[in-house]
Structure formats: C-alpha cells, structure tokens
C-alpha cells in the first residue's frame, strides 16, 4: 500500500460513462460523486496557491467538474486508468482556462475573480463553502504526507500517480536518469505508506 486511495471500480465507471453519453443526468451525478475526491485532490496537489484560490466555493468546483464531464462525448477508452486521467486533465484545464479568462477581467477592474467564477456556476444556488472532500480524513492525511516529502520526490510521485507517466517519461521531464527516478519513486512511496500508517497514532 502506498497511501493513495484505490480508484473507483473502472468497469462500473465505464458503464456510467456510456449512460452519460446517452444523456442520462442521473449517471452524470453519480460519476461526479464517484470521482469528486480524486479530482479535488488532483486540483489541490497540482495547482499553485493562486489557481487554488479560484476554488473558493463548492459551487465553482462542481461547475468545473460538470464542465469536464460534458466532454465525455470525446472520451475513448485507452486502457486501465484512462478515464481517471481524462477527467483529471479536463478539470485542471478548465480551472486554468477560467482563471485566465476572469483574471484578465479582474486586472481590467471589471469584477472580483471569485465572484465572477461563482456567476458562471452550473445553475445552482450560490454556496460559499470551500470545496471539501467527502472522505476528508483520508485525503487530508494524504495531502500532509505528500507535503512531508522533498520537492523532487513529491514531483516524481505526482507525475507517476496523478499523470500516469512512466519512469522514463518522468526522467525526461525532470532531467534525471530513469534509474534515479525509479529509486526516488520507490523511496517516496515507502515514506508515504509509513506516514499514512503512522499518522493516526501520532495525532
């Protein structure tokens, strides 16, 4: 065990995707609930403080996630984990796009960034709660465990676990050898597992 929660059952998720592509709203809602925590974790782990500030409301995160789910018509299954990677990439890109768009308006003195994002919600009542994990204990602990790693190890883990890159691809991205990346990845996962296992007793 490396401390990362197991992803939702992919077969069941793919069945939901097929229903989403057929236009079933209930399937969209269920898929959103299934991937909510993993998508929110990806946002918090991969975006800097400035972009994370764009998610000051649960409504905003829900709107962004539903925008990403609407792209499922373009989804093509390409092996295990491809659905999760597709959704994660879409959510991160949607947030970056919105931040760029409303950031330009804010610089021009048009509207506050957070208010503008809220106004572009998914037709739900304004909700100023910050987005929160459904399984808060698990994911909050994982965030703290990741933060305890050195930056190089943290980046290796995120590139491998969140983006699904091979050790060779990570090595190229970070300018390291494949052997160095493999060693760092193995060491980081061991530390994460230890941290996740030990933390409940330490608190």
Secondary structure, DSSP 4 states (H G I P E B T S, - for coil): --SPPPPPPHHHHHHHHHHHHTT-HHHHHHHHHHHHHHHHHHHHHHS-HHHHTT--SHHHHHHHHHHHHGGGGG----STTHHHHHHHHHHHHHHHHHHHHHHHHHHTTSS-HHHHHHHTSSSPPP--PPP--TTHHHHHHHHHHHHTS-HHHHHHHIIIIIT---HHHHHHHHT--HHHHHHHHHHHHHHHHHHHHHHHHH-
